[in-house]
Amino acid sequence: MKRSVLGLGVAVLLATAGLGTAGAVNCKQVNKYLDTGRSVSDVAETMVIGEDEVKKCQEEKAAQPTTPPAGGATPTPAAPQEKK
């Protein structure tokens, strides 16, 4: 009886420990915090993640090519018109 209770307790402990580390880091939110001027350590503390994960999100953002804003913000050249 004692062993089964102990085994159940260990199983619950392992299951809850796995849930705490199972979540993925939301790099979009990390980068929003960084864009407001917060430091890496401040963002890590706020989001309860490691500084290395914050730096990884920072590096991924830097590696992505920047794209122009949608909605036709870049002008397209006009077609040449024929003179009559």
Phi and psi in radians as a Rosetta constraint file:
Dihedral C 1 N 2 CA 2 C 2 CIRCULARHARMONIC -1.129 0.35
Dihedral N 2 CA 2 C 2 N 3 CIRCULARHARMONIC -0.656 0.35
Dihedral C 2 N 3 CA 3 C 3 CIRCULARHARMONIC -1.183 0.35
Dihedral N 3 CA 3 C 3 N 4 CIRCULARHARMONIC -0.663 0.35
Dihedral C 3 N 4 CA 4 C 4 CIRCULARHARMONIC -1.203 0.35
Dihedral N 4 CA 4 C 4 N 5 CIRCULARHARMONIC -0.657 0.35
Dihedral C 4 N 5 CA 5 C 5 CIRCULARHARMONIC -1.172 0.35
Dihedral N 5 CA 5 C 5 N 6 CIRCULARHARMONIC -0.731 0.35
Dihedral C 5 N 6 CA 6 C 6 CIRCULARHARMONIC -1.125 0.35
Dihedral N 6 CA 6 C 6 N 7 CIRCULARHARMONIC -0.738 0.35
Dihedral C 6 N 7 CA 7 C 7 CIRCULARHARMONIC -1.098 0.35
Dihedral N 7 CA 7 C 7 N 8 CIRCULARHARMONIC -0.719 0.35
Dihedral C 7 N 8 CA 8 C 8 CIRCULARHARMONIC -1.129 0.35
Dihedral N 8 CA 8 C 8 N 9 CIRCULARHARMONIC -0.721 0.35
Dihedral C 8 N 9 CA 9 C 9 CIRCULARHARMONIC -1.088 0.35
Dihedral N 9 CA 9 C 9 N 10 CIRCULARHARMONIC -0.736 0.35
Dihedral C 9 N 10 CA 10 C 10 CIRCULARHARMONIC -1.144 0.35
Dihedral N 10 CA 10 C 10 N 11 CIRCULARHARMONIC -0.711 0.35
Dihedral C 10 N 11 CA 11 C 11 CIRCULARHARMONIC -1.097 0.35
Dihedral N 11 CA 11 C 11 N 12 CIRCULARHARMONIC -0.752 0.35
Dihedral C 11 N 12 CA 12 C 12 CIRCULARHARMONIC -1.126 0.35
Dihedral N 12 CA 12 C 12 N 13 CIRCULARHARMONIC -0.737 0.35
Dihedral C 12 N 13 CA 13 C 13 CIRCULARHARMONIC -1.069 0.35
Dihedral N 13 CA 13 C 13 N 14 CIRCULARHARMONIC -0.804 0.35
Dihedral C 13 N 14 CA 14 C 14 CIRCULARHARMONIC -1.165 0.35
Dihedral N 14 CA 14 C 14 N 15 CIRCULARHARMONIC -0.646 0.35
Dihedral C 14 N 15 CA 15 C 15 CIRCULARHARMONIC -1.158 0.35
Dihedral N 15 CA 15 C 15 N 16 CIRCULARHARMONIC -0.759 0.35
Dihedral C 15 N 16 CA 16 C 16 CIRCULARHARMONIC -1.261 0.35
Dihedral N 16 CA 16 C 16 N 17 CIRCULARHARMONIC -0.552 0.35
Dihedral C 16 N 17 CA 17 C 17 CIRCULARHARMONIC -1.176 0.35
Dihedral N 17 CA 17 C 17 N 18 CIRCULARHARMONIC -0.638 0.35
Dihedral C 17 N 18 CA 18 C 18 CIRCULARHARMONIC -1.180 0.35
Dihedral N 18 CA 18 C 18 N 19 CIRCULARHARMONIC -0.615 0.35
Dihedral C 18 N 19 CA 19 C 19 CIRCULARHARMONIC -1.177 0.35
Dihedral N 19 CA 19 C 19 N 20 CIRCULARHARMONIC -0.585 0.35
Dihedral C 19 N 20 CA 20 C 20 CIRCULARHARMONIC -1.199 0.35
Dihedral N 20 CA 20 C 20 N 21 CIRCULARHARMONIC -0.479 0.35
Dihedral C 20 N 21 CA 21 C 21 CIRCULARHARMONIC -1.851 0.35
Dihedral N 21 CA 21 C 21 N 22 CIRCULARHARMONIC 0.019 0.35
Dihedral C 21 N 22 CA 22 C 22 CIRCULARHARMONIC -1.380 0.35
Dihedral N 22 CA 22 C 22 N 23 CIRCULARHARMONIC -0.382 0.35
Dihedral C 22 N 23 CA 23 C 23 CIRCULARHARMONIC -1.251 0.35
Dihedral N 23 CA 23 C 23 N 24 CIRCULARHARMONIC 2.476 0.35
Dihedral C 23 N 24 CA 24 C 24 CIRCULARHARMONIC -1.501 0.35
Dihedral N 24 CA 24 C 24 N 25 CIRCULARHARMONIC 2.662 0.35
Dihedral C 24 N 25 CA 25 C 25 CIRCULARHARMONIC -1.333 0.35
Dihedral N 25 CA 25 C 25 N 26 CIRCULARHARMONIC 2.329 0.35
Dihedral C 25 N 26 CA 26 C 26 CIRCULARHARMONIC -1.534 0.35
Dihedral N 26 CA 26 C 26 N 27 CIRCULARHARMONIC 1.622 0.35
Dihedral C 26 N 27 CA 27 C 27 CIRCULARHARMONIC -1.128 0.35
Dihedral N 27 CA 27 C 27 N 28 CIRCULARHARMONIC -0.514 0.35
Dihedral C 27 N 28 CA 28 C 28 CIRCULARHARMONIC -1.088 0.35
Dihedral N 28 CA 28 C 28 N 29 CIRCULARHARMONIC -0.768 0.35
Dihedral C 28 N 29 CA 29 C 29 CIRCULARHARMONIC -1.215 0.35
Dihedral N 29 CA 29 C 29 N 30 CIRCULARHARMONIC -0.691 0.35
Dihedral C 29 N 30 CA 30 C 30 CIRCULARHARMONIC -1.021 0.35
Dihedral N 30 CA 30 C 30 N 31 CIRCULARHARMONIC -0.811 0.35
Dihedral C 30 N 31 CA 31 C 31 CIRCULARHARMONIC -1.187 0.35
Dihedral N 31 CA 31 C 31 N 32 CIRCULARHARMONIC -0.556 0.35
Dihedral C 31 N 32 CA 32 C 32 CIRCULARHARMONIC -1.098 0.35
Dihedral N 32 CA 32 C 32 N 33 CIRCULARHARMONIC -0.774 0.35
Dihedral C 32 N 33 CA 33 C 33 CIRCULARHARMONIC -1.094 0.35
Dihedral N 33 CA 33 C 33 N 34 CIRCULARHARMONIC -0.752 0.35
Dihedral C 33 N 34 CA 34 C 34 CIRCULARHARMONIC -1.135 0.35
Dihedral N 34 CA 34 C 34 N 35 CIRCULARHARMONIC -0.619 0.35
Dihedral C 34 N 35 CA 35 C 35 CIRCULARHARMONIC -1.175 0.35
Dihedral N 35 CA 35 C 35 N 36 CIRCULARHARMONIC -0.375 0.35
Dihedral C 35 N 36 CA 36 C 36 CIRCULARHARMONIC -1.448 0.35
Dihedral N 36 CA 36 C 36 N 37 CIRCULARHARMONIC -0.013 0.35
Dihedral C 36 N 37 CA 37 C 37 CIRCULARHARMONIC 1.728 0.35
Dihedral N 37 CA 37 C 37 N 38 CIRCULARHARMONIC 0.106 0.35
Dihedral C 37 N 38 CA 38 C 38 CIRCULARHARMONIC -1.266 0.35
Dihedral N 38 CA 38 C 38 N 39 CIRCULARHARMONIC 2.655 0.35
Dihedral C 38 N 39 CA 39 C 39 CIRCULARHARMONIC -1.418 0.35
Dihedral N 39 CA 39 C 39 N 40 CIRCULARHARMONIC 2.875 0.35
Dihedral C 39 N 40 CA 40 C 40 CIRCULARHARMONIC -1.049 0.35
Dihedral N 40 CA 40 C 40 N 41 CIRCULARHARMONIC -0.771 0.35
Dihedral C 40 N 41 CA 41 C 41 CIRCULARHARMONIC -1.175 0.35
Dihedral N 41 CA 41 C 41 N 42 CIRCULARHARMONIC -0.614 0.35
Dihedral C 41 N 42 CA 42 C 42 CIRCULARHARMONIC -1.171 0.35
Dihedral N 42 CA 42 C 42 N 43 CIRCULARHARMONIC -0.741 0.35
Dihedral C 42 N 43 CA 43 C 43 CIRCULARHARMONIC -1.132 0.35
Dihedral N 43 CA 43 C 43 N 44 CIRCULARHARMONIC -0.747 0.35
Dihedral C 43 N 44 CA 44 C 44 CIRCULARHARMONIC -1.071 0.35
Dihedral N 44 CA 44 C 44 N 45 CIRCULARHARMONIC -0.725 0.35
Dihedral C 44 N 45 CA 45 C 45 CIRCULARHARMONIC -1.195 0.35
Dihedral N 45 CA 45 C 45 N 46 CIRCULARHARMONIC -0.724 0.35
Dihedral C 45 N 46 CA 46 C 46 CIRCULARHARMONIC -1.112 0.35
Dihedral N 46 CA 46 C 46 N 47 CIRCULARHARMONIC -0.756 0.35
Dihedral C 46 N 47 CA 47 C 47 CIRCULARHARMONIC -1.589 0.35
Dihedral N 47 CA 47 C 47 N 48 CIRCULARHARMONIC -0.017 0.35
Dihedral C 47 N 48 CA 48 C 48 CIRCULARHARMONIC 0.976 0.35
Dihedral N 48 CA 48 C 48 N 49 CIRCULARHARMONIC 0.932 0.35
Dihedral C 48 N 49 CA 49 C 49 CIRCULARHARMONIC -2.339 0.35
Dihedral N 49 CA 49 C 49 N 50 CIRCULARHARMONIC 3.023 0.35
Dihedral C 49 N 50 CA 50 C 50 CIRCULARHARMONIC -1.420 0.35
Dihedral N 50 CA 50 C 50 N 51 CIRCULARHARMONIC 2.657 0.35
Dihedral C 50 N 51 CA 51 C 51 CIRCULARHARMONIC -1.085 0.35
Dihedral N 51 CA 51 C 51 N 52 CIRCULARHARMONIC -0.551 0.35
Dihedral C 51 N 52 CA 52 C 52 CIRCULARHARMONIC -1.121 0.35
Dihedral N 52 CA 52 C 52 N 53 CIRCULARHARMONIC -0.587 0.35
Dihedral C 52 N 53 CA 53 C 53 CIRCULARHARMONIC -1.234 0.35
Dihedral N 53 CA 53 C 53 N 54 CIRCULARHARMONIC -0.630 0.35
Dihedral C 53 N 54 CA 54 C 54 CIRCULARHARMONIC -1.134 0.35
Dihedral N 54 CA 54 C 54 N 55 CIRCULARHARMONIC -0.760 0.35
Dihedral C 54 N 55 CA 55 C 55 CIRCULARHARMONIC -1.134 0.35
Dihedral N 55 CA 55 C 55 N 56 CIRCULARHARMONIC -0.615 0.35
Dihedral C 55 N 56 CA 56 C 56 CIRCULARHARMONIC -1.113 0.35
Dihedral N 56 CA 56 C 56 N 57 CIRCULARHARMONIC -0.739 0.35
Dihedral C 56 N 57 CA 57 C 57 CIRCULARHARMONIC -1.118 0.35
Dihedral N 57 CA 57 C 57 N 58 CIRCULARHARMONIC -0.679 0.35
Dihedral C 57 N 58 CA 58 C 58 CIRCULARHARMONIC -1.086 0.35
Dihedral N 58 CA 58 C 58 N 59 CIRCULARHARMONIC -0.762 0.35
Dihedral C 58 N 59 CA 59 C 59 CIRCULARHARMONIC -1.184 0.35
Dihedral N 59 CA 59 C 59 N 60 CIRCULARHARMONIC -0.677 0.35
Dihedral C 59 N 60 CA 60 C 60 CIRCULARHARMONIC -1.112 0.35
Dihedral N 60 CA 60 C 60 N 61 CIRCULARHARMONIC -0.683 0.35
Dihedral C 60 N 61 CA 61 C 61 CIRCULARHARMONIC -1.168 0.35
Dihedral N 61 CA 61 C 61 N 62 CIRCULARHARMONIC -0.703 0.35
Dihedral C 61 N 62 CA 62 C 62 CIRCULARHARMONIC -1.174 0.35
Dihedral N 62 CA 62 C 62 N 63 CIRCULARHARMONIC -0.516 0.35
Dihedral C 62 N 63 CA 63 C 63 CIRCULARHARMONIC -1.382 0.35
Dihedral N 63 CA 63 C 63 N 64 CIRCULARHARMONIC -0.336 0.35
Dihedral C 63 N 64 CA 64 C 64 CIRCULARHARMONIC -1.345 0.35
Dihedral N 64 CA 64 C 64 N 65 CIRCULARHARMONIC 2.382 0.35
Dihedral C 64 N 65 CA 65 C 65 CIRCULARHARMONIC -1.237 0.35
Dihedral N 65 CA 65 C 65 N 66 CIRCULARHARMONIC 2.509 0.35
Dihedral C 65 N 66 CA 66 C 66 CIRCULARHARMONIC -1.423 0.35
Dihedral N 66 CA 66 C 66 N 67 CIRCULARHARMONIC 2.441 0.35
Dihedral C 66 N 67 CA 67 C 67 CIRCULARHARMONIC -2.000 0.35
Dihedral N 67 CA 67 C 67 N 68 CIRCULARHARMONIC 2.566 0.35
Dihedral C 67 N 68 CA 68 C 68 CIRCULARHARMONIC -1.198 0.35
Dihedral N 68 CA 68 C 68 N 69 CIRCULARHARMONIC 2.690 0.35
Dihedral C 68 N 69 CA 69 C 69 CIRCULARHARMONIC -1.086 0.35
Dihedral N 69 CA 69 C 69 N 70 CIRCULARHARMONIC 2.574 0.35
Dihedral C 69 N 70 CA 70 C 70 CIRCULARHARMONIC -1.312 0.35
Dihedral N 70 CA 70 C 70 N 71 CIRCULARHARMONIC 2.863 0.35
Dihedral C 70 N 71 CA 71 C 71 CIRCULARHARMONIC 1.769 0.35
Dihedral N 71 CA 71 C 71 N 72 CIRCULARHARMONIC 0.306 0.35
Dihedral C 71 N 72 CA 72 C 72 CIRCULARHARMONIC 1.288 0.35
Dihedral N 72 CA 72 C 72 N 73 CIRCULARHARMONIC 0.601 0.35
Dihedral C 72 N 73 CA 73 C 73 CIRCULARHARMONIC -1.209 0.35
Dihedral N 73 CA 73 C 73 N 74 CIRCULARHARMONIC -0.423 0.35
Dihedral C 73 N 74 CA 74 C 74 CIRCULARHARMONIC -1.614 0.35
Dihedral N 74 CA 74 C 74 N 75 CIRCULARHARMONIC 2.196 0.35
Dihedral C 74 N 75 CA 75 C 75 CIRCULARHARMONIC -1.241 0.35
Dihedral N 75 CA 75 C 75 N 76 CIRCULARHARMONIC 2.491 0.35
Dihedral C 75 N 76 CA 76 C 76 CIRCULARHARMONIC -1.755 0.35
Dihedral N 76 CA 76 C 76 N 77 CIRCULARHARMONIC 2.502 0.35
Dihedral C 76 N 77 CA 77 C 77 CIRCULARHARMONIC -1.170 0.35
Dihedral N 77 CA 77 C 77 N 78 CIRCULARHARMONIC 2.468 0.35
Dihedral C 77 N 78 CA 78 C 78 CIRCULARHARMONIC -1.340 0.35
Dihedral N 78 CA 78 C 78 N 79 CIRCULARHARMONIC 2.591 0.35
Dihedral C 78 N 79 CA 79 C 79 CIRCULARHARMONIC -1.219 0.35
Dihedral N 79 CA 79 C 79 N 80 CIRCULARHARMONIC 2.448 0.35
Dihedral C 79 N 80 CA 80 C 80 CIRCULARHARMONIC -1.141 0.35
Dihedral N 80 CA 80 C 80 N 81 CIRCULARHARMONIC 2.435 0.35
Dihedral C 80 N 81 CA 81 C 81 CIRCULARHARMONIC -1.756 0.35
Dihedral N 81 CA 81 C 81 N 82 CIRCULARHARMONIC 2.506 0.35
Dihedral C 81 N 82 CA 82 C 82 CIRCULARHARMONIC -1.432 0.35
Dihedral N 82 CA 82 C 82 N 83 CIRCULARHARMONIC 2.450 0.35
Dihedral C 82 N 83 CA 83 C 83 CIRCULARHARMONIC -1.650 0.35
Dihedral N 83 CA 83 C 83 N 84 CIRCULARHARMONIC 2.446 0.35
